[in-house]
Every structure is written in structure tokens, then in C-alpha cells.
Amino acid sequence: MKVCVIGAGIGGLAVARALALRGMQVTVLEQAEEIREVGAGLQISPNGIRVIEALGLRGALEENAVQACAVSLRNYSDAREVAHLDLSASAHGRDYYFVHRADLIDLLAQGARDAGVKIRLLQKVSRIDWSETPSVETSNGNFVHADVVIGADGLHSVLRKQILGTVAPFFTHQTAWRAVVPNDLHLPAEARVYMGPKRHLVCYPMRNGSVVNIVAVQERPDWVEEGWHHKDDPKNLIAAFADFGHEVHSLLERVEDVSCWGLFRHPVASEWYKGRAVLLGDAAHPTLPFMAQGANMGLEDAWVLAEALSLSDNVEAALAAYQAKRKARVTKVVDTASGNAWKYHLSSGPVRLAAHLGLRLTSRLSPSLLLRQYEWIYGHDVTKNP
């Protein structure tokens, strides 16, 4: 089987390797001149790690990743810990990692090439034909023919637009900043979440603890265009979190390069495939970052789609099976992420005090309860039960 994958992101490269390991001929089309990623961090949770491991790449991931030991929820003004989730106490304690996105892209790209995948750069896709003999047309007039086409080209997917048309996203009235700074403060291997009125900031170490990833979210009425590549002045970030405590200011003072983007909510695609063309990852189900599951869902998709195509001689039946297995799960994850931000953004007053007291007591008296609430996400293993 010949497969054409559009997009050399996490999902696209993962499905390319997964398919090539099953004996398929895979070509990846990437519009950029090189495979690279902006400086950013990812949390790879146990459900994603199981796919990385099944692809034979866990060892390579661990060379630069940081094994997470905890999640620490903290008050914004004094950094006092509200709740502590000891990940080592969970059933998957050794399977949480903080990784630089560029490092994950590099290892997936190398893994794809090692499996025989051809990666073609400077290939901007203009149109997809999903008929009995699918083809992909690029902007320079070339055609790539395949038995199946996979649209893993992200939020602004060409294939998604062809299948569904243009659906206007909903602005969540939240804007986020992303930055990476040196770990001069020697932060431990934990994700720290500083929770403040209408704002929160998450930070965690990457690259063997040498740098810290920062994601800061603020509720605001105005918005910026979607995407990660809108540069902002670090002073704007510092000003937005001026009333946060010394720990946060010590981090933000080190920011030299920061990106800013508006957070938009998109519906999960109603149809994931048409003929012999199919969507994967963000192209099918963009998600807000409040459960750190975007990359993990893309990895899960990649494995399930590869399995479906390898087990059926009928491409369209395989694509239907893939959608049936994935749609309900990713919809639940997307909805959970969409409803999660308010928990970190409570305004000062009785509601905030009561919520933090509840978290503090639960963390101390029944810490396993906090860990178990998302077991349905982290405990799922698509490599054993697609």
C-alpha cells in the first residue's frame, strides 16, 4: 500500500513510521524548507508514551526528556502550594515526561526515515483528490499518487477544509504566551501551576533540566490571530502577571523571546474521512491546551489508524473503523480541556478560598483521588486496545 501523509508534525511523522514498520510505502509532504519546531514544551503522558514505546523510540525520547515526578498547584501571589500530586504514586508513575517539541519532532523524523519513509520538503499542498485513485496536488503543479492520503496538517488543514468547508472557530476570550528560559532557578522535575484571578501560568523543566518551558494564559476580551508564531514583547507578559509572586517574576525576568496567540475552540470534525483520504490529530480535533493532550491524542490517532489500515484490505472500511474507535474518546478529551481553565482562574473571594481548601484537604487526605480522576485518559493503551 502506498500512503501519502500531509504534514511532518508529531502525528504525521508518528503515523508515517507506524505504517512503514507494517510494510507500507510512505511519503510525507511538508511545506516548510526544513523540519523544525519553535521552542516549546510538551507533556507526554502515559497514554502517549505507550505509543512512543511501541514505535521503538522511548529510549531516544529519554535521552533529552525529563521524567516528571509531580504536579504542584500553587497560589499565584505567594506561591504557596495548594495541592501536590505525586506522580510516582500513580499506576503509571514512570511514564510522564516533559519534552521539548523540537526534540520529539527530530526523533520522530529520524525514526520515520530509519523505517524507510520518504520526507519531501517545500511541498505546499493545494488540493486533495480522494477518489478511487487518490492524489495530492502541490502548489507547483506536481501530483503525488497514493492508495490513501492522510491529512496531518494541523489546525488549518487543507483536507479538513475540503471535507467540511470553513467553520468559524469560537474565541475563548483567553490569550496565551509561550516561552523557554534557562533553568537558572534549578526547578525540580514537576509541573508547577500558579493559579490566579483570570490567569494561570504553567512551567516545567525540559532537556535534562537545562531549560524551563513557560505557558501563561490570561482572560481578556481582545484577541490575536491563531498560531504560535506571533512575537510579543516580554514586557507585556510581565505586566499581565505583575501581581504574581517572586517565583513567577524570577522566571519571567529571564524571558527574551516570547510568542503570543489567541485560544480558539474548534468543533471535532463531524466527518474524518472522505473516500480514501482521512484526517489525523489537530486536523480532526483541535484541542485547547488545558489537559496537555494535543500531542498525545495525535500519537494515539497514529497508532490506531496504522493498525486499522494494516488489518483491512478495504481502505474505506479501515478509515471508518479508525473514526469509530477514536471520535468519542477525543471528543471527551477536547470537552474536558475546554472546561478545565476556569479551575485555575477563580477570582479572589469565598469561592476561590473554598475551592483551594478543598484541593488542599484532598491532596493531603486522599491524594490518590486527585490522580484517579483522569485515569480514563492516562490509563488508556491504544497499542493493546485500539
JOCORLIN-V163109 format. One line per field, one symbol per residue. ss: DSSP state (A for helix, B for strand, O for the rest). A space follows every 10 residues. Layout:
ss->???
//
This chain:
ss->OBBBBBOOOA AAAAAAAAAA AOOOBBBBBO OOOOOOOOOO BBBBOAAAAA AAAAOOOAAA AAOOOBBOOB BBBBBOOOOO BBBBBBAAAO OOOOOOBBBB AAAAAAAAAA AAAAOOOBBB OOOOBBBBBO OOOOBBBBOO OOBBBOOBBB BOOOOOOAAA AAAAOOOOOB BBBBBBBBBB BBOOOOOOOB BBBBBBOOBB BBBBBBAAAO BBBBBBBBBO OOOOOOOOOO BBOAAAAAAA OOOOOAAAAA AAOOOOOBBB BBBBBOOOOO OOBBOOBBBO OAAAAOOOAA AOOAAAAAAA AAAAAAAAAA AOOOAAAAAA AAAAAAAAAA AAAAAAAAOO AAAAOOOOOA AAAAAAAAAA AAAAAOAAAA AAOOAAAAOO OOOOOO
//
